Amino acid sequence: MKIASVAAMALSLAMPAVAQTAAISGDYKLHVEVSGNAGDDTCTLTQTGNALAGKCATFTNVTGKVDGKKILLNMQGQAAIELTGTVQADKSIKGSVMVPEHGMSGEFTATPVK
């Protein structure tokens, strides 16, 4: 019995940990700061597996992916922006924003609407 328990424990330690994908479907308040300019938006994200889709008040086409706690969102509006962030313990998402068309960058926070 002890040998079986030790063998099971050794096997579980030898197996790599699998990162669990964060569940982020829902409504968010988005705050973006780019080159000294701040803006707010409301967005709805839908997650299917690792794929993300959605829309915001000013961004009609939102696509992306989630890998563990890391997310990548591409948003199309007056200008295309890319959000790269991490899901926090409080379910908010924080990270960096790029506006490739204008060569600008900044930071964003997406807070779940309760």
C-alpha positions as CSV (number, residue, x, y, z in Angstrom):
1,M,0.0,0.0,0.0
2,K,2.8,2.4,0.9
3,I,4.6,1.6,-2.4
4,A,1.5,2.4,-4.4
5,S,1.0,5.7,-2.6
6,V,4.7,6.7,-3.0
7,A,4.6,5.8,-6.7
8,A,1.4,7.8,-7.3
9,M,2.9,10.8,-5.5
10,A,6.1,10.6,-7.5
11,L,4.1,10.3,-10.8
12,S,2.0,13.4,-9.9
13,L,5.2,15.4,-9.1
14,A,6.8,14.4,-12.4
15,M,3.8,15.6,-14.5
16,P,4.0,19.2,-15.5
17,A,1.3,21.6,-14.1
18,V,-1.3,22.6,-16.7
19,A,-2.1,26.2,-16.6
20,Q,-5.9,26.7,-16.2
21,T,-7.4,29.1,-18.7
22,A,-9.1,32.1,-17.0
23,A,-12.8,32.4,-17.6
24,I,-13.4,36.0,-18.6
25,S,-16.8,36.1,-20.4
26,G,-18.8,39.1,-19.3
27,D,-19.2,42.9,-19.3
28,Y,-16.2,45.2,-18.6
29,K,-15.5,48.8,-18.0
30,L,-12.3,49.6,-20.1
31,H,-10.0,52.4,-19.2
32,V,-7.1,53.2,-21.6
33,E,-4.3,55.7,-21.3
34,V,-2.2,56.3,-24.5
35,S,0.4,59.1,-24.8
36,G,-1.2,61.2,-22.1
37,N,-4.7,60.7,-23.4
38,A,-7.3,58.7,-21.4
39,G,-10.5,57.1,-22.6
40,D,-13.2,54.9,-21.2
41,D,-15.4,52.3,-22.9
42,T,-17.8,49.5,-22.0
43,C,-17.2,46.1,-23.6
44,T,-18.8,42.7,-23.7
45,L,-16.5,39.7,-24.1
46,T,-17.5,36.1,-25.0
47,Q,-15.1,33.2,-24.5
48,T,-15.3,30.0,-26.4
49,G,-12.5,27.7,-25.3
50,N,-9.4,29.9,-25.8
51,A,-11.0,32.2,-28.3
52,L,-12.4,35.6,-27.4
53,A,-14.9,37.7,-29.3
54,G,-17.0,40.7,-28.4
55,K,-17.8,44.4,-28.9
56,C,-17.5,47.7,-27.2
57,A,-19.4,50.9,-27.5
58,T,-16.6,52.4,-29.7
59,F,-15.0,49.1,-31.0
60,T,-17.4,47.0,-33.0
61,N,-15.0,44.1,-33.8
62,V,-13.2,42.6,-30.9
63,T,-11.3,39.3,-31.3
64,G,-8.5,37.6,-29.3
65,K,-7.4,34.7,-27.3
66,V,-6.7,33.7,-23.7
67,D,-3.8,31.4,-22.6
68,G,-3.9,30.7,-18.9
69,K,-4.1,34.2,-17.4
70,K,-2.7,36.0,-20.4
71,I,-4.9,37.7,-22.9
72,L,-4.5,39.3,-26.3
73,L,-7.3,41.4,-27.8
74,N,-7.4,43.1,-31.2
75,M,-10.0,45.9,-31.4
76,Q,-11.2,47.7,-34.5
77,G,-12.7,51.2,-34.3
78,Q,-11.5,54.5,-35.6
79,A,-8.0,53.0,-35.1
80,A,-7.0,49.4,-34.5
81,I,-5.5,48.7,-31.1
82,E,-3.9,45.7,-29.5
83,L,-4.3,44.9,-25.8
84,T,-2.0,42.5,-24.1
85,G,-2.7,41.8,-20.4
86,T,-3.0,39.5,-17.5
87,V,-6.2,38.5,-15.6
88,Q,-5.8,39.6,-11.9
89,A,-7.1,37.8,-8.8
90,D,-10.1,40.2,-8.7
91,K,-11.0,39.2,-12.3
92,S,-9.9,42.6,-13.7
93,I,-7.4,42.6,-16.6
94,K,-4.4,44.9,-16.7
95,G,-1.7,45.4,-19.3
96,S,-0.4,47.3,-22.3
97,V,-2.1,48.8,-25.3
98,M,-0.5,49.4,-28.7
99,V,-1.9,51.6,-31.5
100,P,0.3,50.4,-34.4
101,E,-1.1,52.8,-36.9
102,H,0.1,55.7,-34.9
103,G,3.2,54.1,-33.2
104,M,1.7,54.9,-29.7
105,S,1.5,52.8,-26.6
106,G,0.1,52.9,-23.1
107,E,-1.7,51.0,-20.4
108,F,-5.2,49.7,-19.9
109,T,-7.4,48.2,-17.1
110,A,-10.6,46.3,-17.8
111,T,-12.8,46.0,-14.7
112,P,-15.7,43.5,-14.6
113,V,-19.2,45.2,-14.3
114,K,-21.0,43.7,-11.4
